[in-house]
Amino acid sequence: MLNALFTFFYNIILWLLPIAATVFLGWTAWKLWVHYVRTNFIAGIEWVLLEVVPPREVLKSPKSMELFFTNALYMLSKKGLFEKYWIGAVWFWFSLEIASIDGQVHFFIRTPSRVKQLIETQIYAQYPQAQVRVAEDYTLGVDEITPKSEWNLWGCEFGLTKPDAYPIRTYASYGMDKDPDEEYKIDPIAPVVELFASIQKGEQMWLQIVVTASQKKYKTKGVKGTHDWIKESQLELERIAYPYTKFETRADKSPGILKSGRTPDFMGPLLDGVTEKMLKLGFDCGIRACYIAKKDVFANNRRRQKDLRLVFRQYTSPYLNSFNRINSTQFDYPWQFTTSSMYKLKNRVLTEYRERSFFYPPLRHKIRIPWPISIFFPKFRHHEIFVLNTEELATIWHFPGQMLKVPTLERIESKEAAPPTNLPM
């Protein structure tokens, strides 16, 4: 009897094995094909780096930058199956950057050349006295990080400490949504610009916020299929309110309809914060920062690394959300550290910064190595993508007002400056 059962199941396995292998190979071939056509499409995108020189007087609140993000960067449309899986078309992404070269602070936007004119017109629409010009990629000035090169690097990425539904502390929390007088402004981006302006010759600091219209999908236990960040925020609100919600009891013990519910008053800011975040457009974001310096300077200014990883403290709202440092060029376990692995990690950060890579990463990011096996692979980690709405995004990237007295931040002097007359209509 046992031999008959064993033979039966053995034959079933032999019959199913070729089918399972065929399905697996087909699935793998499909994934490789999609990756190939997307990579080929991305390789054909022509990129341009625009430097935005802010005006001498920025009298508007960051609401103007919100409108710029909405009109210029939020590009999301339906793509057909032919576009997605044969041509490999992807939605454009952009990089909002602040860079300091020897203490000179610059604002940059990296964009596909196809939408360069749109970026220019929308900047001038909100900041008529600004200047937009094509710039050389400043990252190319740093060669490969090796024991023989003259440069050293420390870098990291940033993530959120809580789910995407919870907002960080925004400019509205500092009263900037009311366009206060210049002497009364409390600008949360001021510490960032001041830090970048404080570095010396031979040092560089880079910050990039890579964004695209939100397409992030969530899978929540108990909910069929996947959904977007708005639905995820709604589910988070329901989760928060559930302990304080009463349902009527039915004789058949089936789920009852809502009877009453009231959350404690102290939870008001939490519910309001999640609700208000959903009222504005959302962007998928990835944030990366680097400190680069000549090796002799780098060794003497290790405090710069600590300053850079704490650069977002002013956006912390302990009850809601905050940024935390992830994926830095440091090692968690002693056995991971070797000279070759250290320089390999630094070069990986440099390459990914230079490519503005987050949303369509290389194949290695698609391989998930489970813990504890992953601890034997030095820093084999994946990017963290999170959702910020336009208000949060404008908080961490906007032009500071005149109250910030930084002589190394270039500004347009003339108050009468106007946008170019040859802009496309």
C-alpha positions in Angstrom: 0.0 0.0 0.0 2.7 2.4 1.0 4.7 1.5 -2.1 1.7 2.2 -4.3 1.1 5.6 -2.7 4.8 6.5 -3.0 4.8 5.5 -6.7 1.6 7.5 -7.3 3.0 10.7 -5.8 6.4 10.2 -7.4 4.7 10.0 -10.9 2.6 13.1 -10.1 5.8 15.0 -9.2 7.5 13.8 -12.4 4.5 15.0 -14.4 4.3 18.4 -12.7 8.0 19.1 -12.7 8.3 19.9 -16.4 5.2 22.2 -16.2 6.6 24.0 -13.2 10.0 24.4 -14.8 8.4 25.7 -18.0 6.3 28.2 -16.1 9.3 29.4 -14.0 11.5 29.8 -17.1 8.7 31.6 -18.9 8.2 34.0 -16.0 12.0 34.6 -15.8 12.2 35.2 -19.5 9.3 37.7 -19.3 11.0 39.6 -16.4 14.3 39.7 -18.3 12.5 40.9 -21.5 10.7 43.8 -19.6 14.0 44.8 -17.9 15.8 44.7 -21.3 13.3 46.9 -23.2 13.0 49.4 -20.3 16.8 49.6 -20.0 17.0 50.2 -23.8 14.3 52.9 -23.7 16.0 54.6 -20.7 19.3 54.5 -22.5 17.8 56.6 -25.3 16.6 59.4 -23.0 18.6 62.5 -23.4 19.1 64.3 -20.1 19.9 67.9 -19.4 20.9 69.5 -16.1 19.4 72.9 -15.5 20.8 75.3 -12.9 18.2 77.6 -11.4 19.6 80.9 -10.0 17.0 82.3 -7.6 16.2 86.0 -7.4 17.6 88.3 -4.9 14.3 88.6 -3.1 12.0 85.6 -2.8 8.9 87.1 -1.4 6.6 84.2 -2.1 6.0 81.2 0.2 6.9 77.7 -0.9 3.3 77.4 -2.2 4.7 78.7 -5.5 7.1 75.7 -5.7 4.1 73.5 -5.0 2.4 74.9 -8.1 5.7 74.4 -10.1 5.8 70.7 -9.1 2.2 70.2 -10.0 2.4 71.8 -13.5 5.9 70.8 -14.5 6.8 67.5 -12.8 3.6 65.6 -12.4 3.5 63.5 -15.6 1.3 60.5 -15.4 -0.7 59.1 -18.3 -2.0 55.8 -19.5 0.4 53.7 -21.5 -0.7 50.9 -23.7 0.6 47.4 -23.6 2.6 48.0 -26.8 4.3 51.0 -25.2 5.0 49.3 -21.9 6.1 45.8 -22.9 7.4 46.2 -26.5 8.9 49.7 -26.6 9.7 49.7 -22.8 8.3 53.2 -22.3 8.5 54.5 -18.7 7.2 57.6 -17.0 9.8 60.4 -16.8 11.5 61.2 -13.5 13.3 64.2 -12.3 16.0 65.1 -9.9 15.8 68.1 -7.6 19.3 68.9 -6.4 21.3 71.2 -4.1 25.0 71.0 -4.5 27.9 72.9 -2.9 31.2 73.0 -4.7 33.9 74.5 -2.5 31.2 76.3 -0.5 29.4 77.7 -3.6 25.7 76.6 -3.4 23.7 75.8 -6.5 20.1 74.6 -7.2 19.7 72.1 -10.1 16.9 70.3 -11.8 17.8 67.2 -14.0 15.2 66.6 -16.6 14.7 64.8 -19.9 15.4 67.2 -22.7 11.9 66.7 -24.1 10.4 68.6 -21.2 13.2 71.1 -20.7 11.1 74.0 -22.1 8.2 73.2 -19.9 10.5 73.3 -16.8 11.8 76.7 -17.9 8.4 78.2 -18.5 7.0 77.0 -15.2 10.0 78.2 -13.2 9.6 81.7 -14.8 5.8 81.5 -14.2 6.4 81.3 -10.5 9.7 83.2 -10.2 9.9 85.7 -13.1 13.2 87.2 -11.8 15.0 83.9 -11.6 17.4 82.6 -14.2 17.5 79.1 -15.7 20.5 77.9 -17.6 22.0 74.7 -18.9 24.9 73.5 -16.7 27.5 70.8 -16.9 27.0 67.8 -14.7 29.0 68.6 -11.6 29.2 65.0 -10.6 31.6 64.3 -13.5 34.3 66.4 -11.8 34.8 63.5 -9.3 36.6 60.5 -10.7 36.3 56.9 -9.4 36.9 56.5 -5.7 40.0 54.3 -5.4 43.0 54.1 -3.1 45.0 56.0 -5.8 42.4 58.7 -6.6 42.5 62.1 -4.9 38.9 61.9 -3.7 37.1 60.2 -0.8 33.3 59.9 -0.3 30.7 59.3 2.3 27.1 58.9 1.2 23.7 57.7 2.4 20.1 57.5 1.4 17.1 58.6 3.5 13.8 56.9 4.2 10.7 57.6 6.4 10.4 56.3 9.9 6.7 55.6 9.6 4.3 54.6 6.8 3.9 56.9 3.8 0.5 58.0 5.0 2.0 60.1 7.8 3.4 63.6 6.8 6.6 65.1 7.8 6.7 68.6 9.3 6.2 71.1 6.5 6.7 74.8 5.9 3.1 75.4 7.0 4.1 74.3 10.5 6.6 77.2 10.5 4.0 79.7 9.4 5.4 80.2 5.9 2.1 79.4 4.2 0.9 82.9 5.3 3.7 84.8 3.4 5.2 86.5 6.5 7.4 89.5 6.3 11.0 88.6 5.5 12.3 89.4 9.0 9.7 87.0 10.6 10.3 84.1 8.3 11.4 80.8 9.8 12.5 78.8 6.8 13.2 75.1 7.3 15.5 74.9 4.3 17.8 77.5 5.9 19.9 74.9 7.9 20.5 72.9 4.8 21.7 75.8 2.7 23.8 77.1 5.7 25.5 73.7 6.1 26.2 73.4 2.4 27.7 77.0 2.3 29.9 76.3 5.3 32.2 73.8 3.6 35.7 74.8 2.5 37.8 74.5 -0.6 38.4 70.9 -1.7 35.0 69.8 -0.3 31.7 69.1 -1.9 28.2 68.3 -0.6 25.4 66.9 -2.8 21.8 66.3 -2.2 19.3 64.9 -4.7 15.6 64.2 -4.4 14.6 62.0 -7.3 10.8 62.2 -8.0 8.1 60.9 -10.3 4.3 61.0 -10.2 3.3 58.4 -7.7 2.8 54.9 -9.1 3.7 53.0 -6.0 1.5 50.0 -5.3 0.7 48.6 -1.8 -0.4 45.1 -0.8 -2.3 45.2 2.5 -3.4 42.1 4.4 -7.1 41.5 4.2 -7.5 43.7 1.0 -7.7 42.1 -2.4 -5.2 43.1 -5.0 -2.9 46.2 -4.9 -3.8 49.8 -4.4 -2.3 53.3 -4.5 -1.1 55.5 -1.7 -4.5 57.3 -1.4 -6.2 54.0 -0.6 -3.4 53.0 1.7 -3.9 56.2 3.6 -7.6 55.6 3.9 -6.9 52.1 5.3 -4.4 53.6 7.7 -7.1 56.0 9.0 -9.5 53.1 9.4 -6.8 51.2 11.3 -6.2 54.2 13.6 -10.0 54.7 14.3 -10.9 51.0 14.6 -10.2 50.7 18.4 -12.5 53.6 19.0 -15.3 52.5 16.7 -18.4 50.6 17.9 -20.4 48.3 15.7 -23.9 47.0 16.3 -24.1 43.3 17.3 -26.2 40.9 15.1 -27.7 37.6 16.2 -25.9 35.7 13.4 -22.6 37.3 14.4 -22.1 38.8 10.9 -20.2 42.1 10.6 -22.4 44.9 11.9 -22.8 48.4 10.4 -21.2 51.4 11.9 -23.0 52.5 15.0 -20.8 55.2 16.5 -17.2 56.2 16.9 -15.1 59.0 18.4 -11.4 59.1 18.7 -9.7 60.9 21.6 -8.9 64.6 21.2 -5.2 64.0 21.4 -5.4 62.0 18.1 -6.8 64.9 16.2 -3.4 66.1 14.8 -2.7 62.5 13.7 -5.9 62.1 11.8 -5.8 65.6 10.4 -2.2 65.1 9.2 -3.0 61.9 7.3 -6.2 63.4 5.9 -4.5 66.6 4.7 -1.7 64.7 3.0 -4.2 62.9 0.8 -5.6 66.3 -0.5 -2.5 67.1 -2.6 -0.8 65.3 -5.4 1.8 62.7 -4.4 5.2 61.9 -5.8 7.3 58.8 -5.4 10.6 59.9 -4.0 14.1 58.7 -3.3 16.6 60.9 -1.4 20.4 60.5 -1.5 23.2 62.7 -0.1 27.0 62.7 -0.5 30.0 64.4 1.1 33.0 64.3 -1.2 36.4 65.8 -0.4 40.1 65.6 -1.2 41.6 62.8 0.9 43.6 65.1 3.1 40.6 67.4 3.7 38.3 64.4 4.2 40.4 63.0 7.0 40.3 66.2 8.9 36.5 66.9 8.6 34.8 63.7 9.6 32.2 65.8 11.5 30.8 66.7 8.1 29.4 63.2 7.8 27.4 63.6 11.0 26.1 67.0 9.9 24.9 65.6 6.6 23.1 62.6 8.0 21.2 65.0 10.4 20.5 67.6 7.8 16.7 66.8 7.9 16.1 67.1 11.6 13.9 70.2 11.2 11.3 68.2 9.2 10.8 65.8 12.1 7.3 65.5 13.6 7.6 62.8 16.4 3.9 62.2 16.4 3.7 62.0 12.6 6.8 61.2 10.5 10.5 62.0 10.0 13.4 61.0 7.9 16.0 58.5 8.9 19.4 57.5 7.4 19.6 54.2 5.5 22.1 52.6 3.1 25.1 54.6 4.1 28.7 53.8 3.1 29.3 52.1 6.5 29.4 48.5 7.5 27.2 46.8 10.1 29.4 43.8 10.7 33.2 43.5 11.0 33.5 40.6 8.6 32.0 42.7 5.8 34.8 45.3 5.9 37.6 45.0 3.5 39.4 47.7 1.5 38.0 46.4 -1.7 34.4 46.2 -0.4 34.7 49.7 1.1 35.7 51.3 -2.2 33.1 49.2 -4.1 30.4 50.6 -1.9 31.6 54.2 -2.3 31.7 53.8 -6.0 28.2 52.3 -6.1 26.8 55.3 -4.3 28.7 57.7 -6.6 27.4 55.8 -9.7 23.9 55.7 -8.5 24.0 59.4 -7.6 25.4 60.3 -11.1 22.7 58.2 -12.8 20.0 59.5 -10.5 18.9 55.9 -10.1 16.0 55.0 -7.9 12.9 53.9 -9.9 14.3 51.6 -12.6 17.3 50.0 -10.9 19.7 47.4 -12.2 18.9 43.7 -11.8 20.8 43.3 -8.6 18.1 45.3 -6.9 15.5 42.8 -8.0 17.3 39.9 -6.2 16.0 39.6 -2.6 18.5 37.8 -0.3 16.8 36.8 2.9 18.2 37.4 6.4 20.5 36.1 7.8 22.2 35.2 4.5 22.2 38.9 3.6 24.6 39.8 6.5 27.4 38.1 4.5 26.9 40.4 1.6 28.3 43.9 2.3 25.5 46.4 2.0 23.5 44.5 -0.5 20.5 46.7 0.1 17.7 48.1 -2.0 16.5 51.6 -2.5 13.6 52.8 -0.4 10.9 54.6 -2.3 8.3 56.6 -0.4 5.5 59.1 -1.2 5.6 62.8 -0.4 2.9 65.2 -1.5 3.6 68.6 -3.1 3.6 70.4 0.2 6.2 68.1 1.7 8.3 68.2 -1.4 8.2 72.0 -1.6 9.3 72.1 2.1 12.6 70.3 1.4 13.4 71.9 -2.0 12.6 75.6 -2.5 14.4 78.8 -2.8 15.3 80.6 0.5 14.4 84.2 1.0 16.6 87.1 1.6 16.6 86.5 5.3 19.2 83.8 4.6 22.4 85.7 4.4 24.6 83.3 2.5 27.1 85.1 0.3 28.1 81.9 -1.6 24.5 81.3 -2.8 24.3 83.0 -6.2 21.3 85.1 -6.8 20.0 87.4 -9.6 20.7 90.9 -8.5 18.3 92.9 -10.8 14.7 93.2 -9.5 13.6 94.1 -13.0 14.8 90.9 -14.5 12.2 89.2 -16.8 12.0 85.8 -18.4 13.4 85.4 -21.9 11.1 86.7 -24.7 11.8 83.6 -26.9 10.2 81.1 -24.6 7.9 78.7 -26.5 4.3 79.4 -26.4 
